[in-house]
Amino acid sequence: MKKHNFYAGPAILPASVMAEAAQSVVDFEGIGLSILEISHRSKECTAMLEEAEALVRELLGLTDGYAVLFLTGGASTQFFTVAHNLLNKDLKAAYVDTGSWSSKAIKEAKEYGQLEVLASSKDKNFSYVPKGYDIPEDLAYLHLTSNNTIFGTQLKEFPATEVPLVCDMSSDIFSRPLDISRFGIIYAGAQKNLGPAGVTLVILKKDLLSKIQRTMPTMLNYSTHVEKKSTFNTPPVFPIYVSMLTLRWLKANGGLAAMAARNEEKAQLLYDEIDSNPLFEGVAAKEDRSLMNVTFVMSAGNEGLTDKFLADCAAAGCIGVKGHRSVGGFRASIYNAMPKEGVQTLVDVMKALGNK
Ligand SMILES: *Cc1c(COP(=O)(O)O)cnc(C)c1O
């Protein structure tokens, strides 16, 4: 039976990407060696790394003022790396707390300098995105999380400010066009919407490098990775390679604008069913609903159908629909690579449950 992958992360990748990656594990581009066993300084690998960077640049429309880095340690390592590079006891940074990942970013940065939490949606279990807060002008940076993977909310716009924005885009990078010029740093663990676990994409405005004051281990310093083009040490070659294939796929499928249109259509299909089927109800505030992670629960009085619905999902090949423990209910992650048919299959299961 065809499986429809709704896991939140590691998550679905395009089938064509998987097939090509599998082939390259056996023989990379006909050179008689696997992608897993070639030097990261070989000409083939260098060309691959260059293509990965070029695709990031092209798809996001990056100017030369930005560096593209492929690092390790996950988004979680960026939580403290950002502060380690950009903050000190005399400087202040602000955070908006929109969920578990934001909260972790705050916790990790706290020791490095003065931290202000400008707004939080914790009062309603992060079911909405705070808006209309004042942004001080004397900040080293303002940290945001563009998509809250666990709670199913997404920033539809970014605050207008001269303060450099630092944004965790782990779960919605490359899902929609972006005005990059507003951002100082964007980081994303690849395993939600870009590639396999093991690489973290960091996009960094190079003029921020002059603000680094702390002495620190070489590997923690952004300047190292900018200077050495992500090859100061051995980069995670295979995860970068698979991410590169995904970016090729994205480009061949029309780029970010086309992806955004597809993502809106898929999300609409699912949210329409949640809103019209009396057995279900959405979790996130309507205007903040994520196009990537759709959170929903059984409506009041129908909670008893939870296990039955999950069993029906499994029987229809819909995998990974169980909600995160901090929200309960269900979460359908419908990243770029999820075809509309996958969402339709889930909607059909929801409809059938209502018809019984
Ligand atoms: C998954 C996720 C993380 C954690 O990423 P790791 O790469 O596992 O460290 C951080 N932020 C967001 C928004 C996520 O979805």
The ligand as an SDF file (V2000), in Angstrom:
LIG
                    3D

 15 15  0  0  0  0  0  0  0  0999 V2000
   12.8440   20.5710   14.7500 C   0  0  0  0  0  0  0  0  0  0  0  0
   13.0590   21.9780   15.1260 C   0  0  0  0  0  0  0  0  0  0  0  0
   14.1880   22.3950   15.8460 C   0  0  0  0  0  0  0  0  0  0  0  0
   15.2360   21.4310   16.3530 C   0  0  0  0  0  0  0  0  0  0  0  0
   16.0580   21.0910   15.3180 O   0  0  0  0  0  0  0  0  0  0  0  0
   17.3420   20.1370   15.5450 P   0  0  0  0  0  0  0  0  0  0  0  0
   17.9550   20.1800   14.1820 O   0  0  0  0  0  0  0  0  0  0  0  0
   16.8170   18.8040   15.9380 O   0  0  0  0  0  0  0  0  0  0  0  0
   18.1840   20.7440   16.5960 O   0  0  0  0  0  0  0  0  0  0  0  0
   14.3260   23.7340   16.1160 C   0  0  0  0  0  0  0  0  0  0  0  0
   13.4140   24.6310   15.7080 N   0  0  0  0  0  0  0  0  0  0  0  0
   12.3110   24.2770   15.0270 C   0  0  0  0  0  0  0  0  0  0  0  0
   11.3340   25.3170   14.5910 C   0  0  0  0  0  0  0  0  0  0  0  0
   12.0960   22.9320   14.7020 C   0  0  0  0  0  0  0  0  0  0  0  0
   11.0110   22.5720   14.0080 O   0  0  0  0  0  0  0  0  0  0  0  0
  1  2  1  0
  2  3  1  0
  2 14  2  0
  3  4  1  0
  3 10  2  0
  4  5  1  0
  5  6  1  0
  6  7  2  0
  6  8  1  0
  6  9  1  0
 10 11  1  0
 11 12  2  0
 12 13  1  0
 12 14  1  0
 14 15  1  0
M  END
$$$$
